[in-house]
Amino acid sequence: MRRRKKGFFSDRRRLVAVIVAGALLLAGVLVLILKLTEPKVVEEPDPNPVATITMSDGAQMRFELYPDQAPNTVANFISLANKGFYNNQQFYRVVAGVFIEGGDPENKGTGGPGYTIKGEFSENGFNNNVSHRRGAISMARQSGYDTAGSQFFIMQGSYPEYDGRYAAFGSAQDAQSLAVLDAIASQPTDSTYLPLTRQVIRTIHVDTFGVEYEDPVTIKDEE
């Protein structure tokens, strides 16, 4: 029986195999290079919500809110504002050079939404870096750390000694907002700091720019 010669055909098969393997390796290297060199898509962070306080005379103050610093406080303010809770309330306390205060449905400093929230500030074990500088908006509270509800104050002056003791959660966006703040803070008051000419909030609305915020975590007021 004659034996088939392997030389030429065997070498050809080896050559084809080497070429195919080399092509596959080259293709893999090219794919890797493309993946390493293709531009990375950087996701833009969600825009911070902006609260607009419109007074009865049409004057407006705008505040950028910081959910990364005080998430539950911001969620609470958004919830209350956008359901109309603050509409037609007053800035019932004006301390010139320090702050103006509002957010009480009774307009006397004792009312609230029927619940409280946890205080998001360092004395209460929460990291919050928003300082109580001019234009900052912060939550008012009673002596207890977890007693804020709906009342808030806006700093006309800068009082960093409030830092760590109250949950600041935003700041004024522009000079116009500060001008309106100054106009309210300049109002004559009685001995309880109530403006003689009522400073009525027509509406507060928060634009979330399409970002959905969950309802705040609340603590039910004791009956």
KEZAPA-781995 format. One record per residue (C-alpha): residue number from 0; x, y, z. Coordinates in pm, 1 decimal. Example, Ala and Ser with C-alpha at 12.3 -4.5 7.8 and 13.67 -1.06 7.14 Angstrom:
<atoms>
atom n->0 | east->1230.0 | north->-450.0 | up->780.0
atom n->1 | east->1367.0 | north->-106.0 | up->714.0
</atoms>
This chain:
<atoms>
atom n->0 | east->0.0 | north->0.0 | up->0.0
atom n->1 | east->127.3 | north->344.8 | up->-90.5
atom n->2 | east->156.0 | north->609.9 | up->183.4
atom n->3 | east->20.7 | north->960.3 | up->121.4
atom n->4 | east->282.6 | north->1228.2 | up->138.1
atom n->5 | east->210.4 | north->1480.5 | up->411.0
atom n->6 | east->462.7 | north->1749.5 | up->339.5
atom n->7 | east->289.3 | north->2013.9 | up->130.8
atom n->8 | east->-70.3 | north->1977.4 | up->256.9
atom n->9 | east->34.9 | north->1940.5 | up->621.4
atom n->10 | east->246.1 | north->2254.5 | up->605.4
atom n->11 | east->-38.5 | north->2442.6 | up->436.4
atom n->12 | east->-283.4 | north->2347.9 | up->709.2
atom n->13 | east->-38.0 | north->2462.4 | up->973.0
atom n->14 | east->11.0 | north->2791.5 | up->790.2
atom n->15 | east->-364.9 | north->2850.2 | up->763.6
atom n->16 | east->-406.8 | north->2769.4 | up->1134.1
atom n->17 | east->-130.5 | north->3013.4 | up->1226.4
atom n->18 | east->-279.5 | north->3284.8 | up->1005.6
atom n->19 | east->-629.8 | north->3236.4 | up->1156.2
atom n->20 | east->-493.8 | north->3238.8 | up->1510.4
atom n->21 | east->-290.8 | north->3550.4 | up->1435.8
atom n->22 | east->-593.7 | north->3724.7 | up->1283.2
atom n->23 | east->-806.3 | north->3640.9 | up->1588.0
atom n->24 | east->-534.9 | north->3767.2 | up->1821.5
atom n->25 | east->-499.5 | north->4088.2 | up->1618.9
atom n->26 | east->-876.1 | north->4139.4 | up->1622.8
atom n->27 | east->-881.1 | north->4095.7 | up->1999.7
atom n->28 | east->-599.7 | north->4346.7 | up->2042.8
atom n->29 | east->-779.3 | north->4598.7 | up->1819.9
atom n->30 | east->-1103.4 | north->4559.0 | up->2017.7
atom n->31 | east->-912.5 | north->4613.7 | up->2342.4
atom n->32 | east->-740.4 | north->4922.6 | up->2201.6
atom n->33 | east->-1074.3 | north->5064.7 | up->2087.4
atom n->34 | east->-1227.9 | north->5007.2 | up->2430.8
atom n->35 | east->-933.7 | north->5173.7 | up->2602.5
atom n->36 | east->-930.1 | north->5473.9 | up->2370.8
atom n->37 | east->-1302.1 | north->5538.1 | up->2326.4
atom n->38 | east->-1421.8 | north->5849.9 | up->2512.9
atom n->39 | east->-1581.8 | north->5774.6 | up->2847.4
atom n->40 | east->-1939.9 | north->5889.0 | up->2892.5
atom n->41 | east->-1956.6 | north->6100.7 | up->3208.0
atom n->42 | east->-2301.6 | north->6112.3 | up->3360.5
atom n->43 | east->-2407.5 | north->6461.8 | up->3455.4
atom n->44 | east->-2522.5 | north->6487.4 | up->3818.8
atom n->45 | east->-2885.6 | north->6573.7 | up->3881.9
atom n->46 | east->-2939.7 | north->6950.1 | up->3911.6
atom n->47 | east->-3011.8 | north->7077.8 | up->4260.0
atom n->48 | east->-3372.3 | north->7183.6 | up->4322.4
atom n->49 | east->-3449.7 | north->7555.9 | up->4328.7
atom n->50 | east->-3710.3 | north->7704.2 | up->4563.2
atom n->51 | east->-3885.9 | north->8026.5 | up->4465.8
atom n->52 | east->-4054.5 | north->8227.3 | up->4740.3
atom n->53 | east->-4302.7 | north->8473.6 | up->4591.5
atom n->54 | east->-4426.4 | north->8746.8 | up->4822.1
atom n->55 | east->-4772.3 | north->8906.0 | up->4806.8
atom n->56 | east->-4630.2 | north->9206.9 | up->4619.6
atom n->57 | east->-4473.0 | north->8979.8 | up->4356.3
atom n->58 | east->-4114.4 | north->9009.9 | up->4483.4
atom n->59 | east->-3923.3 | north->8682.5 | up->4464.4
atom n->60 | east->-3638.4 | north->8509.2 | up->4640.3
atom n->61 | east->-3473.9 | north->8202.7 | up->4486.8
atom n->62 | east->-3273.9 | north->7943.3 | up->4677.3
atom n->63 | east->-3067.1 | north->7651.2 | up->4557.0
atom n->64 | east->-3131.1 | north->7353.8 | up->4786.3
atom n->65 | east->-2866.8 | north->7095.6 | up->4876.3
atom n->66 | east->-3001.8 | north->6740.3 | up->4899.7
atom n->67 | east->-2646.3 | north->6607.6 | up->4924.4
atom n->68 | east->-2603.5 | north->6796.8 | up->5252.6
atom n->69 | east->-2947.9 | north->6765.2 | up->5415.1
atom n->70 | east->-3148.2 | north->6510.0 | up->5213.2
atom n->71 | east->-3446.5 | north->6458.5 | up->5441.2
atom n->72 | east->-3470.5 | north->6829.5 | up->5522.0
atom n->73 | east->-3478.9 | north->6913.8 | up->5150.7
atom n->74 | east->-3734.8 | north->6638.5 | up->5081.3
atom n->75 | east->-3952.8 | north->6778.1 | up->5360.1
atom n->76 | east->-3933.6 | north->7135.0 | up->5229.1
atom n->77 | east->-4014.7 | north->7021.9 | up->4874.2
atom n->78 | east->-4311.9 | north->6818.7 | up->4995.7
atom n->79 | east->-4458.8 | north->7101.7 | up->5202.5
atom n->80 | east->-4394.2 | north->7375.2 | up->4947.2
atom n->81 | east->-4528.2 | north->7194.3 | up->4643.1
atom n->82 | east->-4848.9 | north->7089.9 | up->4817.5
atom n->83 | east->-4918.5 | north->7456.3 | up->4904.3
atom n->84 | east->-4851.9 | north->7435.0 | up->5277.1
atom n->85 | east->-4669.3 | north->7768.3 | up->5289.8
atom n->86 | east->-4913.2 | north->7963.9 | up->5074.7
atom n->87 | east->-5042.7 | north->8282.8 | up->5244.7
atom n->88 | east->-4828.9 | north->8236.8 | up->5553.8
atom n->89 | east->-4615.1 | north->8519.5 | up->5688.8
atom n->90 | east->-4261.2 | north->8593.3 | up->5786.4
atom n->91 | east->-4381.6 | north->8639.1 | up->6142.4
atom n->92 | east->-4041.5 | north->8706.4 | up->6298.7
atom n->93 | east->-3793.7 | north->8960.8 | up->6165.7
atom n->94 | east->-3467.6 | north->9025.9 | up->6348.9
atom n->95 | east->-3286.9 | north->9292.6 | up->6149.7
atom n->96 | east->-2929.9 | north->9201.3 | up->6063.5
atom n->97 | east->-2980.9 | north->8840.8 | up->6172.1
atom n->98 | east->-3268.4 | north->8653.3 | up->6001.9
atom n->99 | east->-3630.9 | north->8642.6 | up->5896.3
atom n->100 | east->-3845.4 | north->8346.9 | up->6001.6
atom n->101 | east->-4160.4 | north->8186.9 | up->5860.6
atom n->102 | east->-4327.1 | north->7854.3 | up->5797.0
atom n->103 | east->-4580.2 | north->7854.5 | up->6081.5
atom n->104 | east->-4946.1 | north->7814.8 | up->5976.2
atom n->105 | east->-5039.8 | north->7999.1 | up->6298.0
atom n->106 | east->-4791.8 | north->8280.9 | up->6223.2
atom n->107 | east->-4671.1 | north->8298.5 | up->6581.3
atom n->108 | east->-4391.9 | north->8044.8 | up->6614.3
atom n->109 | east->-4578.4 | north->7752.8 | up->6770.1
atom n->110 | east->-4737.1 | north->7576.5 | up->6471.4
atom n->111 | east->-4620.7 | north->7308.5 | up->6235.1
atom n->112 | east->-4726.0 | north->7034.6 | up->5993.2
atom n->113 | east->-4827.6 | north->6780.6 | up->6259.8
atom n->114 | east->-4494.7 | north->6600.0 | up->6263.4
atom n->115 | east->-4123.2 | north->6665.0 | up->6308.8
atom n->116 | east->-3809.5 | north->6546.6 | up->6130.2
atom n->117 | east->-3463.8 | north->6445.2 | up->6243.6
atom n->118 | east->-3223.6 | north->6737.5 | up->6269.8
atom n->119 | east->-2953.8 | north->6708.3 | up->6004.3
atom n->120 | east->-2665.1 | north->6891.8 | up->6173.2
atom n->121 | east->-2340.1 | north->6789.6 | up->6339.7
atom n->122 | east->-2452.3 | north->6822.2 | up->6703.6
atom n->123 | east->-2712.5 | north->6559.1 | up->6614.5
atom n->124 | east->-2454.6 | north->6328.2 | up->6455.8
atom n->125 | east->-2512.1 | north->6433.9 | up->6093.3
atom n->126 | east->-2249.8 | north->6572.0 | up->5855.7
atom n->127 | east->-2382.3 | north->6896.8 | up->5708.3
atom n->128 | east->-2136.4 | north->7152.7 | up->5567.6
atom n->129 | east->-2380.2 | north->7431.2 | up->5474.4
atom n->130 | east->-2283.3 | north->7737.4 | up->5675.2
atom n->131 | east->-2522.3 | north->7997.1 | up->5815.7
atom n->132 | east->-2384.7 | north->8275.1 | up->5599.9
atom n->133 | east->-2586.7 | north->8559.3 | up->5452.8
atom n->134 | east->-2859.3 | north->8414.3 | up->5228.8
atom n->135 | east->-2860.0 | north->8065.1 | up->5383.0
atom n->136 | east->-3197.1 | north->7900.2 | up->5448.8
atom n->137 | east->-3221.1 | north->7675.2 | up->5753.8
atom n->138 | east->-3474.5 | north->7488.1 | up->5966.5
atom n->139 | east->-3603.0 | north->7637.3 | up->6290.8
atom n->140 | east->-3659.5 | north->7402.5 | up->6583.2
atom n->141 | east->-3740.4 | north->7387.9 | up->6951.3
atom n->142 | east->-3482.3 | north->7287.7 | up->7212.1
atom n->143 | east->-3487.5 | north->6921.7 | up->7105.6
atom n->144 | east->-3267.9 | north->6821.2 | up->6813.9
atom n->145 | east->-3545.1 | north->6637.6 | up->6626.9
atom n->146 | east->-3817.2 | north->6902.2 | up->6661.9
atom n->147 | east->-3806.5 | north->7084.4 | up->6325.8
atom n->148 | east->-4121.8 | north->7058.3 | up->6118.7
atom n->149 | east->-4209.6 | north->7334.3 | up->5874.5
atom n->150 | east->-4065.1 | north->7652.7 | up->6021.1
atom n->151 | east->-3755.4 | north->7793.6 | up->5855.5
atom n->152 | east->-3537.7 | north->8102.0 | up->5870.9
atom n->153 | east->-3328.8 | north->8291.5 | up->5617.9
atom n->154 | east->-3003.3 | north->8451.7 | up->5725.9
atom n->155 | east->-2966.2 | north->8822.2 | up->5656.2
atom n->156 | east->-2639.3 | north->8830.9 | up->5846.1
atom n->157 | east->-2366.4 | north->8569.4 | up->5873.6
atom n->158 | east->-2369.6 | north->8369.3 | up->6195.7
atom n->159 | east->-2141.6 | north->8065.1 | up->6165.7
atom n->160 | east->-2203.3 | north->7996.9 | up->6534.6
atom n->161 | east->-2535.7 | north->7847.7 | up->6420.4
atom n->162 | east->-2343.6 | north->7586.7 | up->6220.5
atom n->163 | east->-2379.2 | north->7240.4 | up->6366.5
atom n->164 | east->-2684.8 | north->7343.7 | up->6567.9
atom n->165 | east->-2944.1 | north->7393.9 | up->6292.7
atom n->166 | east->-3003.3 | north->7219.7 | up->5960.7
atom n->167 | east->-2909.8 | north->7467.1 | up->5689.0
atom n->168 | east->-3019.1 | north->7326.9 | up->5353.9
atom n->169 | east->-2980.7 | north->7591.2 | up->5082.5
atom n->170 | east->-2865.1 | north->7938.9 | up->4988.3
atom n->171 | east->-2988.2 | north->8242.3 | up->4796.6
atom n->172 | east->-2914.0 | north->8228.0 | up->4424.4
atom n->173 | east->-2873.3 | north->8590.2 | up->4326.6
atom n->174 | east->-2850.9 | north->8956.1 | up->4426.9
atom n->175 | east->-3221.8 | north->9009.0 | up->4363.6
atom n->176 | east->-3306.1 | north->8746.7 | up->4624.4
atom n->177 | east->-3079.3 | north->8917.4 | up->4876.1
atom n->178 | east->-3238.4 | north->9253.9 | up->4797.0
atom n->179 | east->-3585.2 | north->9115.6 | up->4871.5
atom n->180 | east->-3448.0 | north->8958.6 | up->5190.4
atom n->181 | east->-3308.1 | north->9295.7 | up->5297.1
atom n->182 | east->-3638.4 | north->9469.3 | up->5222.2
atom n->183 | east->-3827.4 | north->9227.1 | up->5446.2
atom n->184 | east->-3563.7 | north->9245.4 | up->5720.1
atom n->185 | east->-3581.5 | north->9626.5 | up->5722.5
atom n->186 | east->-3950.1 | north->9631.4 | up->5820.4
atom n->187 | east->-4036.1 | north->9793.1 | up->6155.2
atom n->188 | east->-4147.8 | north->9539.5 | up->6414.1
atom n->189 | east->-4317.0 | north->9528.7 | up->6751.8
atom n->190 | east->-4149.0 | north->9403.3 | up->7069.6
atom n->191 | east->-4199.3 | north->9038.8 | up->6962.7
atom n->192 | east->-4026.3 | north->9100.0 | up->6625.6
atom n->193 | east->-4356.3 | north->9074.4 | up->6436.7
atom n->194 | east->-4348.9 | north->9313.1 | up->6137.4
atom n->195 | east->-4597.5 | north->9596.8 | up->6173.0
atom n->196 | east->-4673.9 | north->9552.6 | up->5802.2
atom n->197 | east->-4745.6 | north->9185.0 | up->5747.9
atom n->198 | east->-4492.1 | north->9013.0 | up->5518.8
atom n->199 | east->-4713.4 | north->8759.5 | up->5341.1
atom n->200 | east->-4579.8 | north->8469.3 | up->5136.2
atom n->201 | east->-4801.9 | north->8419.6 | up->4832.8
atom n->202 | east->-4645.8 | north->8089.0 | up->4734.1
atom n->203 | east->-4337.3 | north->7875.8 | up->4768.0
atom n->204 | east->-4265.1 | north->7642.9 | up->4478.4
atom n->205 | east->-3966.9 | north->7411.8 | up->4433.7
atom n->206 | east->-3852.3 | north->7319.6 | up->4082.9
atom n->207 | east->-3694.8 | north->6973.4 | up->4096.2
atom n->208 | east->-3607.4 | north->6971.0 | up->3722.4
atom n->209 | east->-3773.2 | north->6634.4 | up->3674.9
atom n->210 | east->-3594.0 | north->6463.8 | up->3963.0
atom n->211 | east->-3832.0 | north->6276.4 | up->4191.7
atom n->212 | east->-3781.1 | north->6312.1 | up->4566.3
atom n->213 | east->-3927.8 | north->6064.9 | up->4810.8
atom n->214 | east->-4157.3 | north->6176.6 | up->5090.8
atom n->215 | east->-3964.1 | north->6281.2 | up->5401.2
atom n->216 | east->-3906.9 | north->6048.7 | up->5692.8
atom n->217 | east->-4113.7 | north->6200.0 | up->5974.2
atom n->218 | east->-4162.6 | north->6164.9 | up->6347.5
atom n->219 | east->-4526.7 | north->6186.0 | up->6454.3
atom n->220 | east->-4602.8 | north->6456.3 | up->6705.6
atom n->221 | east->-4723.7 | north->6329.1 | up->7039.8
atom n->222 | east->-5089.3 | north->6396.5 | up->7100.5
</atoms>
